[in-house]
C-alpha cells in the first residue's frame, strides 16, 4: 500500500466515524489518502478531522475549484489507484448505481477507471430491502467490489446484517483489490501449523510451529486471486478473510483433510510441520509417574502426506513442499525435492536468527527440479509468502506450457 493514491468517499451514515479510523490506518501504511465527503457525511464527522488525519485536502463541493488549472473531480478520478466508499448508505448506493453525478463523490465515480470498493452500512431491514439488493447487484455488474457488511448490534437498536466492515478488515480487503492477480482461477490448498499426537488425555507430542508462514501464504494467495483452503493444525490465530479454514489436530486428521481436498486443488502448499511419529498406543487415562522407573513410549510412523499426494495428484496439480532443517540443509532439501516428486521445495534453517518457528520474519531458499536454487532475503513472512507465490505462479505457467507442447508433440507423432 506504500505510495498508493486512495480516494476515500464518506457518505452520511453514523458509521462515518469508522472512516476516520480507516483513513488513519491507510495513512500509517504509507498511502496518500484524499477524502471526498457528501453533505450528509459532514453532519456526522467534520472535514477538519479527516484533513488532520491524512494531511491531505478534503473535498465536499463539486463546484468548489480551488485551482483554476485543474478540474478536481477529474484529476482525482484519473490519479486514484482505488476509490473506497465507506460507509455507503442506501441513498448513496442508489445514486451511484443509477449514474447520478451531481456531487463531488458521484461525479468522480462516473469519471474514474480505478477499481471501486463500496462498503454498505445501514439498518438491517434497509439492507434486506429488494430495491437496495437490486442496486447492489447493479454495482456488481458494473465491476464494483462490495465489502459485505457485518452482523451485529446496529446504531438504530436492531441486531443484524448492516454493520460497516470493521476498519482492519477493510484494510485487508483494499490490500486484496490493490494486489495483482497471478493466481486468478487457481484453487490453492495450504497446510499450516503443528500437529498434536496424543500420549494420554493431558499430554501430547508436538513441535514449535506457530503456523505463521502457512497463514501468510493462505492470506497472500487470496489477495492474488486464488480460491484458498487452509488446513490448519492447532494454532491461536484469527480466521483469514476469504479463506476457508479447516481445523485438524493430528497428522492422521491432516492426511484425511488433504486427501479429501486434493482432487479440486490446482496448487498444494505443504507448509505444516507434521509429526513424523505418534505414540503407538494412546492411553485413555493419565499416565502416572512410577517410582524409580523410566517411561518408555513406542512410536509408530504417521502417514506420509507428500508421498500420498505424489501418488494421487493429477498432472496439472503443482505441489510445493517445505523443509525445516537444522543441519546439512542443501542435501536434505534436494533429497526431499526428488523423492517426493515436488515442483518446488522451500527450505529454511530453523536455527538461523530471524527464521524458522515463532518468528515474524523468515529467510528461505527455493529449490527447483532443474537443480537451480533461489535465495530469498530475510523479510516479514507475508513478504516471503508473496515471493514464494510469485515463483509458484511463474513455474506453474511454465509447466502448463511444457505439458501442452508435450501433448502436441505426441499428437503430431500419431
C-alpha positions in Angstrom: 0.0 0.0 0.0 3.1 2.2 0.2 2.7 5.2 -2.1 -0.8 4.2 -3.4 -3.2 7.0 -4.0 -6.5 6.2 -2.4 -9.7 8.3 -2.5 -11.9 7.7 0.5 -15.5 8.6 -0.1 -17.6 9.1 3.0 -21.4 9.3 2.9 -24.0 10.4 5.5 -24.3 7.5 8.0 -23.5 7.1 11.7 -20.6 4.7 10.7 -18.8 7.7 9.2 -16.7 7.8 12.4 -15.1 4.5 11.4 -14.0 6.1 8.2 -11.7 8.3 10.3 -10.1 5.1 11.7 -9.7 3.7 8.2 -8.2 6.9 6.9 -5.6 7.0 9.7 -4.7 3.3 9.2 -4.3 3.8 5.4 -2.1 6.8 6.0 0.1 4.9 8.5 0.6 2.2 5.9 2.1 4.8 3.5 -0.9 5.5 1.3 -1.8 9.0 0.2 -5.4 9.4 1.2 -7.7 12.1 -0.3 -11.1 12.3 1.3 -14.3 13.2 -0.5 -17.4 13.8 1.6 -21.1 14.2 0.8 -23.0 16.9 2.6 -24.7 14.3 4.7 -21.3 13.0 5.9 -20.3 16.4 7.3 -23.3 16.1 9.7 -21.5 13.1 11.4 -17.8 14.0 11.1 -16.0 17.2 10.1 -13.7 17.6 7.1 -11.1 19.0 9.5 -10.9 15.7 11.3 -10.1 13.9 8.0 -7.7 16.6 6.9 -5.8 16.3 10.2 -5.6 12.5 10.0 -4.5 12.3 6.3 -2.6 15.6 5.9 -4.4 15.9 2.6 -7.2 18.3 1.4 -10.8 17.2 1.9 -13.4 17.8 -0.8 -17.2 18.3 -0.4 -18.5 20.7 -3.1 -18.1 19.6 -6.7 -18.3 23.3 -7.8 -15.5 24.5 -5.4 -12.5 24.5 -7.7 -9.5 25.6 -5.7 -7.1 25.5 -8.6 -8.3 27.0 -11.9 -5.7 24.9 -13.8 -7.4 21.7 -13.0 -10.9 20.1 -12.7 -10.7 18.5 -9.3 -13.1 15.6 -9.6 -11.5 14.6 -13.0 -8.0 14.8 -11.6 -8.9 12.7 -8.5 -10.6 10.2 -10.7 -7.5 9.9 -13.0 -4.9 9.7 -10.3 -6.6 7.2 -7.9 -5.3 3.7 -7.6 -8.5 2.7 -5.8 -11.6 4.5 -4.6 -13.3 3.3 -1.4 -16.8 4.4 -0.4 -17.1 3.7 3.3 -19.7 3.9 4.7 -22.0 3.7 1.7 -25.6 4.5 2.7 -28.7 3.1 0.9 -29.2 6.5 -0.7 -25.6 6.7 -1.9 -25.7 3.2 -3.3 -28.9 4.1 -5.3 -27.4 7.3 -6.6 -24.1 5.6 -7.7 -26.0 2.6 -9.2 -28.2 4.8 -11.4 -25.5 7.1 -12.6 -26.0 10.3 -10.7 -23.2 12.8 -10.9 -24.4 15.9 -9.1 -22.0 15.9 -6.2 -18.3 15.5 -5.8 -18.3 11.8 -4.9 -20.8 10.6 -7.7 -19.1 12.8 -10.3 -15.6 11.3 -9.7 -17.0 7.8 -9.6 -18.5 8.3 -13.1 -15.2 9.6 -14.3 -12.8 7.1 -12.8 -11.3 3.9 -14.3 -9.8 2.8 -11.0 -11.3 -0.1 -9.0 -14.0 1.0 -6.7 -14.8 -0.6 -3.3 -18.3 0.0 -1.8 -18.8 -0.8 1.8 -22.5 -0.6 2.7 -23.7 0.4 6.2 -27.3 0.7 7.2 -30.3 -0.7 9.1 -30.7 -4.4 8.7 -34.2 -4.1 7.1 -32.9 -1.4 4.7 -30.1 -3.7 3.7 -32.5 -6.6 3.1 -34.9 -4.3 1.0 -35.3 -5.7 -2.5 -34.6 -2.3 -4.0 -31.3 -1.9 -2.2 -30.3 -5.5 -3.1 -31.1 -4.7 -6.8 -28.9 -1.6 -6.6 -26.0 -3.5 -5.2 -26.4 -6.1 -8.0 -26.2 -3.2 -10.5 -22.9 -2.1 -8.8 -21.5 -5.7 -9.0 -22.5 -5.9 -12.7 -20.6 -2.6 -13.3 -17.5 -4.1 -11.8 -17.6 -2.5 -8.3 -16.3 -4.5 -5.4 -18.7 -4.9 -2.4 -17.2 -5.1 1.0 -20.0 -7.0 2.7 -21.3 -5.6 6.0 -21.0 -7.5 9.2 -23.7 -8.9 11.5 -24.2 -7.4 15.0 -25.8 -4.6 17.0 -26.6 -1.5 14.9 -26.9 2.1 16.0 -30.6 2.1 15.4 -31.0 -0.6 18.1 -31.6 -3.6 15.8 -29.3 -6.6 15.6 -28.5 -8.0 12.2 -26.6 -7.5 9.0 -25.7 -3.9 8.2 -22.6 -3.0 10.2 -19.9 -1.4 8.2 -17.0 -3.8 7.7 -14.5 -3.1 10.5 -11.5 -0.9 9.6 -8.9 -3.7 9.9 -11.0 -5.9 7.7 -11.5 -3.1 5.2 -7.7 -2.7 5.1 -7.3 -6.3 4.1 -10.0 -6.0 1.5 -8.3 -2.9 0.0 -5.0 -4.8 0.0 -6.6 -7.6 -2.0 -8.1 -5.1 -4.5 -4.7 -3.5 -5.0 -2.8 -6.8 -5.4 -2.1 -8.2 -8.9 -3.9 -11.5 -9.6 -1.4 -14.0 -11.0 -3.3 -16.8 -9.2 -6.8 -16.0 -10.5 -8.6 -19.2 -11.3 -6.4 -21.3 -9.1 -7.6 -23.4 -6.1 -4.8 -23.3 -3.6 -4.6 -25.8 -0.7 -2.3 -24.7 2.1 -1.4 -26.7 5.3 -0.1 -24.8 8.3 0.8 -25.2 11.9 1.9 -28.2 14.0 0.1 -31.5 14.7 -0.5 -33.0 18.1 -0.1 -36.7 18.7 -1.8 -37.8 22.0 0.0 -39.8 24.6 -2.9 -39.6 27.1 -5.7 -37.1 27.8 -3.3 -34.4 29.1 -0.1 -34.9 27.2 0.9 -35.0 23.5 3.9 -34.8 21.2 4.2 -31.7 19.1 6.6 -29.1 17.8 7.2 -25.3 17.9 5.4 -24.4 14.7 3.1 -21.4 15.1 1.5 -21.6 11.6 2.6 -18.0 10.8 4.2 -18.9 7.5 1.3 -21.1 6.3 -1.2 -18.5 7.3 0.8 -15.8 5.4 0.8 -18.0 2.3 -3.0 -18.5 2.5 -3.6 -14.8 3.1 -1.4 -13.7 0.2 -2.8 -16.4 -2.2 -6.3 -15.0 -1.6 -5.0 -11.5 -2.3 -3.6 -12.8 -5.5 -6.9 -14.1 -6.7 -7.0 -17.7 -5.7 -9.7 -19.7 -4.1 -8.0 -20.8 -0.9 -8.5 -23.7 1.5 -6.3 -23.7 4.6 -5.9 -26.9 6.6 -4.6 -25.7 10.0 -3.2 -27.5 12.9 -3.9 -26.2 16.4 -2.8 -22.6 16.4 -4.0 -19.4 18.1 -4.8 -17.3 15.0 -7.9 -15.5 13.8 -9.6 -16.5 10.6 -8.4 -15.0 7.3 -10.7 -13.0 5.1 -11.8 -15.0 2.0 -10.1 -18.2 3.2 -11.9 -21.5 4.0 -10.2 -22.8 7.2 -10.4 -26.4 8.3 -9.0 -27.2 11.8 -7.3 -30.6 12.5 -5.3 -31.9 15.4 -3.3 -35.0 14.5 -1.3 -36.0 11.5 -3.9 -38.6 10.6 -6.6 -35.9 10.6 -4.5 -33.7 8.4 -3.8 -36.6 6.0 -7.6 -37.2 5.6 -8.3 -33.5 5.1 -5.6 -33.1 2.4 -6.7 -36.2 0.6 -10.4 -35.1 0.5 -9.5 -31.7 -0.9 -6.7 -32.8 -3.3 -8.9 -33.6 -6.3 -10.2 -30.0 -6.6 -6.8 -28.3 -5.8 -4.6 -26.9 -8.6 -1.8 -25.9 -6.2 -0.9 -27.6 -3.0 1.5 -25.9 -0.5 2.5 -28.2 2.4 3.8 -25.7 4.9 2.6 -27.6 8.0 5.1 -29.1 10.4 3.5 -32.6 10.6 4.7 -35.0 13.2 6.6 -38.0 11.6 5.7 -40.2 14.5 2.8 -40.8 17.0 2.6 -43.0 20.1 1.7 -46.5 19.1 -0.9 -46.6 21.9 -2.8 -43.7 23.4 -3.8 -44.1 27.0 -7.4 -43.3 27.8 -6.2 -42.3 31.3 -3.5 -40.0 32.5 -0.2 -41.9 32.8 1.1 -41.8 36.4 4.7 -41.4 37.4 6.3 -44.6 38.6 8.9 -44.6 41.3 12.4 -45.5 40.1 11.1 -46.3 36.6 11.5 -44.9 33.2 8.6 -44.2 30.9 9.0 -45.9 27.5 7.0 -44.8 24.6 6.8 -46.9 21.4 6.3 -44.7 18.4 4.6 -45.6 15.1 5.2 -43.8 11.9 2.5 -41.4 10.7 1.2 -41.5 7.1 3.4 -39.6 4.6 1.2 -36.9 3.2 3.5 -35.7 0.5 4.1 -39.3 -0.7 0.4 -39.8 -0.9 0.0 -36.6 -2.8 2.6 -37.7 -5.3 0.7 -41.0 -5.9 -2.7 -39.4 -6.2 -2.2 -35.9 -7.8 -3.3 -35.2 -11.3 -0.7 -34.0 -13.8 -1.9 -30.4 -13.7 -1.5 -30.1 -9.9 1.5 -28.1 -8.7 2.9 -29.3 -5.4 5.2 -27.4 -3.1 6.9 -28.9 -0.1 8.6 -27.2 2.9 11.8 -28.4 4.6 12.7 -27.1 8.0 16.3 -28.2 8.7 19.0 -27.8 11.3 22.0 -29.4 9.5 23.0 -30.4 6.0 20.1 -28.3 4.7 21.1 -28.4 1.0 21.4 -32.2 1.0 18.1 -32.8 2.7 16.3 -30.2 0.5 17.5 -31.8 -2.7 16.7 -35.3 -1.4 13.1 -34.3 -0.4 12.5 -32.5 -3.7 13.4 -35.6 -5.7 11.9 -38.3 -3.5 8.5 -36.5 -3.2 8.3 -35.5 -6.8 7.8 -31.9 -5.9 7.5 -29.0 -8.3 9.2 -26.6 -5.8 10.7 -27.0 -2.4 11.0 -24.2 0.2 13.9 -24.6 2.6 14.6 -22.7 5.8 17.2 -23.3 8.5 15.2 -23.1 11.7 18.3 -22.4 13.8 19.1 -19.2 11.8 18.3 -16.0 13.7 15.1 -14.4 12.4 14.0 -17.5 10.6 12.1 -20.6 11.4 9.4 -21.2 14.1 7.9 -18.5 16.2 9.3 -15.5 14.3 7.6 -12.8 12.3 10.3 -12.9 9.6 11.8 -15.7 7.5 14.7 -16.4 5.2 14.1 -19.2 2.7 15.7 -20.8 -0.4 13.6 -22.1 -3.3 14.8 -25.4 -4.8 13.7 -26.2 -8.4 13.6 -29.6 -10.2 16.2 -28.4 -12.7 18.7 -28.1 -9.8 18.7 -24.3 -9.5 18.3 -22.6 -6.2 16.9 -19.1 -5.5 17.8 -17.4 -2.2 15.2 -15.0 -0.8 16.3 -12.3 1.7 15.3 -12.1 5.3 11.9 -10.4 5.3 8.5 -10.4 7.0 6.7 -13.6 6.4 3.9 -12.0 4.4 6.5 -10.6 2.0 8.2 -14.0 1.8 4.8 -15.6 1.1 4.3 -13.1 -1.8 7.7 -14.0 -3.3 7.1 -17.8 -3.0 3.7 -17.4 -4.6 5.0 -15.3 -7.5 7.6 -18.1 -8.1 4.8 -20.7 -8.0 2.7 -18.8 -10.5 5.7 -18.4 -12.9 6.7 -22.1 -12.6 3.2 -23.4 -12.9 2.6 -21.3 -16.1 5.8 -22.8 -17.5 4.7 -26.3 -16.5 1.4 -25.8 -18.3 3.2 -24.7 -21.5 5.6 -27.6 -21.3 2.7 -30.1 -20.8 0.8 -28.5 -23.8 3.9 -28.7 -26.0 4.5 -32.4 -25.0 0.8 -33.2 -25.7 1.0 -31.5 -29.2 4.2 -33.4 -29.9 2.5 -36.7 -29.1 -0.5 -35.8 -31.3 1.8 -34.9 -34.2 3.7 -38.3 -33.9 0.4 -40.1 -34.1 
